[in-house]
Amino acid sequence: MPARVANGTEHRSASPSRKANGVHSPATTATTATTAASPSRSRSRSPARSKTASTVTATTATSVTTVAAAASSDATLVKSHKKEKYVARKSRLDSTLDPPIGDDQFRGFHNLFGLGLAFFVVTKAADNLMKEGSPIEHDVLDTISRNLKEMFGAVLSVAGLAMLPVVFQKMIVARLIPQVLQIILHTALILSMLIVAPLLCIRFELGFTQSVYVIVETCVLVMKAHSYLASNRQFHAEAAHPDSSTNAADVSRKSVVYPQNVTLKNYLMYLLYPTLVYELEYPRTSRVRHGYVLLKFVQFWCSFFFLYFVVSHYYMPVLEEHATDAYKNLTPLAQFVYNLHTVSRLIMPMLFCHGLFFYIIFECVLNFFAEVTRFADREFYEDWWNATSFEEYARKWNKPVHDFLLRYLYLGSIRSLRMSRRSATFATFLISSIIHEMVLAVSLRVFSPYLFILQMSQLLWIYLFRQWKGLVYGNLFVWFGLIIGPPMLSLAYAREYYNTQ
């Protein structure tokens, strides 16, 4: 019988849990590997007959030992990451009506936030009903319904391409195509999805909100498709050449083994799971709590309307002032002073948007799909608000994306391309920054790499302020960047956008 765990979950496999801080980040793994390699340099050297011969021998031995230790550390790093499995756990800020109030230290704040949000929605609906004859503003309905058919058409087109991985894998299992051809098809599919989605957004003339949704959904499907193909390619290789060090007991405990997992149902369930890394099986809950599903649904729409209120009343009006002739007729010095004033006015709205966006995505949406699919591992984020470096913030803010980048970009570059840790870290930040910039470029129809430059500059901040890691000064610096960065980016992109209109 499966062992019951908290929150009505059950383990289908006795897989080891992840480490307390989640998977290692590139910076963390580099530090760990360097520490592991250092003891090997202190090995005793054989005595030489001359001083010159001794120096050459010592230098050569040290170099060989260092290289061997680094290679061994990389191999251990990759191998240890493979052993990390999903475990049943709930998200840190999740609060339901089930446990007693003493079991949740944040229950009071959850209740306060929920009641405040409910009062806001009811009051705003009453105001709209008296002013416009509808509880929902017409602008909100227009934003949601605008180009709805074209938006879902674009998403379904990309989703159709995303169904090809299971076809490719079935052909591999049936030995209809070689692995080399599957790799070529894999690459062509990923590139096609990344090209088709922006073209459809431009072709259908989708608005900003619709374009963001299409591009973000495309990125999710791209990562899922890549993980499915790459993981099954690894499973195929392990099945063809089993490792003698593999624990037979671990294999026997698995309820799903390759190639039994290569089915349409398995792949469709994986597409619905709130994860970007494919595994043969995941921890599952024992049942679907329908009350919890309804709660997340209500929380999503209440938070969405609150977010829309903040954006439409305190964010967009400030930026739209820069499209007026009064602003354009100002002197350069006056424009500079006005821009500083605009940034200060955007700080509070952007902080609200940042918090609401986090809550909507990581608490409402991901937990909703996790409950519907009975996906038990719900650690979608860690305590990013306590981060003392941007590296730690990136690792804790979005765990699903971080786990994907760690496994397939960072560790993949080290394992397949023989990159150094520093080069792999740079490549990971580079690709992530390009994808983020692509989302804004397609949505705004403007290419100005402000976000790309800001994200890549994080490597510099991580290096310069590494001595603040773990200190309160580091946390203050992270929050300073989160407070100042988004308003500056918003103003920069708004000016570029209005200049093209």
N, C-alpha and C positions, 0 to 999 in steps of 0.2 A: 504494500500500500504506500502511496506517496506521502511524504511527511508534511503535515500541515504547518504553516507559518503564519505570521501576523497578517492581519488585514484580509483574511480569507484566502490566502495564496497557498499554492502547493508546489513543491519541486518535482519536476519530472526526471531530473538527473542530479546526482550528487556532485555538481560541479563546484570547484573552488570559487570563492568570491573574489571580487576585485580588491585592490588595495584601498585603504581608507580614503585617499585623496583621488581616487579614480585612476585612469591610465596615465602613464608618464607623458609629460609634454616633451618637445624636442630639447628645451633647455634643461629640464630635469634629467632626462636620460643622458644627456651629454655629461652633466656633472657626476651622475652615478657611474657611468662607464669610465670616466677619467679616474675617479677614486678607486674603482676596481682594478684599473690597469697599473696604478702607481706601485703597489707592493712588488710587482714583478721586476722593477728596475733595481731593487736592492739585493738581487741575488749575488752570491759570491762569485768572483772571477778567478779563473785559473792563472797561476803565476806565469809570467813570460820571462824569456832570457834577457831581453833588452828593454829599455824604457820605451823606445819607438814601437817595438812589436807589442808591448803591453798596451800602449795607448790605442793602436789600431785595433787590436783584439777587443779591448774594452768598448771602444766606440761601436764596432761592428756588432758585438754581443748585445749592447744596449739597444741599438737600432732594431735588430732582429726581434729582441724580446718585446720592445714597445709595439712593433707592428703586429706581432703574434698576439699580444695581449689585447690590442685594439680590435683585431679581427675576431678574437674569441669573445670579447665583450659585445661586439655587434651581433654575433651569432646568438649569444645568450640573451641579448635584448630582444631580438626578433622571436626567439623560441619562447621566452617568458611571456611575451605579449600574446602568443597563440594560445597559451594556457588560460588566459583570463577569460572568464565566462560571465554571462549575465546571471544575476541573482534577483530574487524577489525583494523589492523595497519600494517605498512610496517617495514621492517628491517632497522636498524639505518643507515647503510652505503649504502643502496640501492639507486641507481640513475638511472632514466630513461630519455628519451628524451621528455617526456610529459610536466612536470611542467616548469614554467619560471625559469630562472637561479637564480633569487632573492629568490625563495622559497627553495633552497637547498644550505646550507652554504658550503657543501663539493663538489659542482659541479665541481669546477676548479680542485680539486685533483683527482676526478673521471676521468675527461677528460685527465689530465696529465698521470695518470696510464694507461688508455686505449690506448692513443697514443703511449706511451713508449712500452707497451706490443705489440702493432701492429707492430711498427718498428722492435722490436726484432724478432718477428716471421717471418716477411718478410725477414729480413737480414739473419737469420739462415737458412731459406728455400733456399735462393739464394746460400749460401755457400754449403749446402748439395747437391744442384743440380749440382754445378760445380765439387764437389769432388766425389760424389757417384752416380750421374746421377738420383737422386731422391730427391724431396724437403723434405722428411722425412728420418731421419737416419734409417739405417737398424736395429740398436739396439732397437730403439723405436718400430718399427713394430714387432720385435721379442718379445719384452716384452709384447706388447698388445695381440699378437696372440698366444703366447705359451700356450699350453694346454687349448685353449679356449673352446673346446667342453667338456672337463672334468670339467672345472670350472663351466660352465653353467649347466652341469649335476648335479653337487653337489648342486648348488643353487636351481635348480628345485626340487631336492629330498627333501630338507628342506622346500621349499615352499609348496610342496604337504602335508607335515605334518602340515604346518601352516594353511591349509584349514580345518582341523578337528574341530577347535573351533566352527564354525558355525553349523557343524553337531551335536556336543554335545548340543549346545544351542537349536537347533530345537527339539532335543529329550526331553530336559527339558520342553519346551513349550508344547509339545505333551504329557507330563507326561509319557514318556516311561522309564525314568530312574530317580531315586531319586537324590536329591542334593548331598548326601554323595558320591554316585558313580561318579557324575560329578566332584567333587573335586579330587577324586582319578585319574580319567582320565586326569584331568587338570595337576596334578603333573607329571603323567607318560609322558604326551606329552611334557612338558617343558624339562624334563630330557632327553627324547629321542632326541629332536632337538639339545640339547647341546652335546650329545654324537655322534650322526650321523655325524654332520658337521666335527669335527676334524678327525674322522675315514676316511671320504671320501677324505679329503685333503691329508692324509698320503697314502691312497690306490691309489689315482691317481697321487701321487708324484707332487703335485702342487708346483709352485715356491712361493717365498716370497710374491710378489704382488698379485698373484691369491689367495693364502691362506688367506691373510689379507682381501681381498674382501669377500671371502666366510664366514669367521668367523664373520666379522662385519655385513654382511647382515643377518646372522643367529641370531646374538644378537638383531638386529632390529626386526626380525620376532618373536623372543621369547618374547620380551617386548610387542609387539603389541598383540600377542595371549594371553598373560597373562592379559593384561589390558582389552581385549574384554571379556574374561571369567569372570574376577573378577567384572567388571562393570555391566555386565548383571546379574550376581548373586545378586548384590546389587539391581538392578532394579526389579528383580523378588521378592526379599524380601519386597521391598517397595510397590510393587503392591499387594502382599498377605496381608501385614499388613501396610496399609497407615498410615502415621504420621498425627495426628490431627493438628499439627503446620504447615503442608505444606500449602503454599500459593496457593489457588485454582486458582487465576489469573495467577500465573506463569505457572502452569500446563496447563491451557487452551490456553496459547500463544504458546505452543510447537506444531510444525507441525508434529513431530515424537514422538511417545510414545511407551513404551514397552507393548506388544511384537511385535508391528508392525515393529520394527527395525531389527528383526531377519530374515534377508533375505540375499541371496548370494550377491546381488548387493550392499546392504549396507555395507557388510563386505569387499568386494573387493574395494569399494571406500575408506573405512577406511585404507586399506593396502596401498593405493596410497597417502593418505594425509600425509604431512610432520609433523606428530605428533605421539607420543607414548602413549598418554592417550585417551582412547575411551570415547566419549560422544554421546548422542542421536543426536545432531546436532551441526554444527559449523557455524560461520559467513562465508558467501560466497560472492564473487565478482559478479558483474552483467554480466560480459563477460570475455572471454579469449582474451588477447592482443597478437596477433600472432607475432607482432614485438618484444614485450618483451621476448617471448619464444625464438625467434631466437637470440636475444641479449644475453641471458643467455647461450644458446648453444655455441655461438661463444666465449664468455668469458670463459666458461669451458675449451674448447680445447686449447685456447691460454694460459690460466693459467697452464693447465696440461703440455704442452710442455715446458713452462718456468720452472716449477717445475722439470721436468725430466732433463732439462739442468743443473740446479743447483745441482741435486743429482749426475748425471753422471760425471760432470766436477769438482765439488768442494767438494763433500761429499764422494762418494765411493772411489776415488783414495787415499784420506787421510787414510781411514780405511784399504784399501787393503795393505798398507805399513806394517801393523802389521802381515800380512800373509807371509812375506818374511823371508828368512833365515838370512838376515842382522839384522833384528830386534830380531829374536829369539836367535842370538848369543851374544847379548848385555848382560852386567852384570845387576843384579837386580836394582842397583842404576841408571845405564844408561837408563834402560827401564822405570823407574819411571820418570826421567826427560823428556824422549821422550814422555811419556804419557801426561804429563802436556803440552808439546808443541802441541801435537795432539788436546787436548781439546781446546786450544786457537785457533788453525786453524779451528776448527769446529764451533766456535761460530757464525760467520756471515752466513755460509751456513745453519745452523740450524735455525737461526732467519728468514731467507728467507723462508725456508721450513715451519716453523710454521705459518708465515703470509699467505703464498700461500695455505697451507692446510686449514686454516680457511676460506679463501676467496672462495676456490673451493667448500667446503662442505656447508657452511652456507649462502653464497651469491648466488652461481651458482646453485648447485644441489637442495637445499631445495626451493629456490625461483622458480626454473624451475618447480618442481612438484606442488608447491603452485599455480602457474599461470595456469598450465594445468588442475588442479582439481578445480580451482576457490576457493581455500582455502584462506580466507582473513586475518587470524591472522598470521603474519609473523615476530613476535618477537622471532626469533630463538636464539638470544643472546642479552646481554646488553653490557654496556661499560666495558667489562672485562679488558681493558687496563688501566683503572683507579682503579682497585681493590687494596685495601690496606691490604688484608689478603688472604690466600689461600682458606679460606672458601668462601669469596666473589668471588674470581676468579672461583671456581668450580660452584658457583651458576649462574654466569653470562656468562661463556664461552659456555656452551651447555645447553640451556634452555629445549629442549625436553627431554633429558636424566635426567636433574635435576628434572623436574616436575614428571617424572616417579618414580625416586628414592624417592622423597619426599612423594608421595602419597602411593606407594605400599610397600616400605621398611621402611622408617622412621615412617610415621603415621600408617602404617599397623602394625608395631611392637608394637607401643604404644597401639593401639586399640585392636588388637587380642591377642598378647602375653603378654600384660600388662608390657612391658619393660619401664624402666625409659628413660628419654630423653638422658642421657649420654650413656646408653647401646644401644639405638636405633641408635644414631649417630655412635657409634663404629661398629655396625653391618652393617650399610649402607656403611661406608668406607671399611669394610672388603670385602663385596660381590663385590663392585665396583672394588677393587684392584685385586681380584681373576679373574674377567672377563678380565680386562686389561692384566693381566699376561698370561691368557690363549691364548689371541690373539697372543702375541709374542712367546709363547712356541710352539704353533702349526705352526706358520709361519716360525720360524727359526729351528724347530725340536730340540730346546735346552731349557732345564728348568734351569734357573738361576734367582731366584726371586728378581732381582735388582729393577725392576719397582714396584713390590709389596711392598718391603721394603720402597722405596722412597715415594710411595703414602700413606702408613700407617704412615710414619713419619710426614706427614702434620698435623696430630692431635697434635703432639708435638709442631710443629711450631706455629700452631694456638693458643695454650695455652701460650707458652712462649712470643709471640710477640703480645698478644691481646691488650696491651696498645698502640700499634702503629696503631690500626684500625682507619681509618679516617684521618691519618696523612700522610705527604709526605714520611716519613721514611718507612711506611708500603708498599707504592707503590714501593719504591726503592727496598725493600726486595723481593717483589713478582717478580719484573723484574729480580733481581739478580738470583733468583731461576730458572726462565724461561730461562735465558741466560746460566747458568752453568749446570743445571740439564740434559737437552737433550743431549749435547755433552758427558757428563760423562756416561750416559746410553748407548749411541751409541757405545762408545769405549768399555765399559764393555761387551755388548752383542756381539760386533764384535770379541773380543778376545775369548769369549766362542765358538762362531760359527767357527772361523778359527782353533781352537784347536781340533774340532771334525772332520775336513775335512781330 
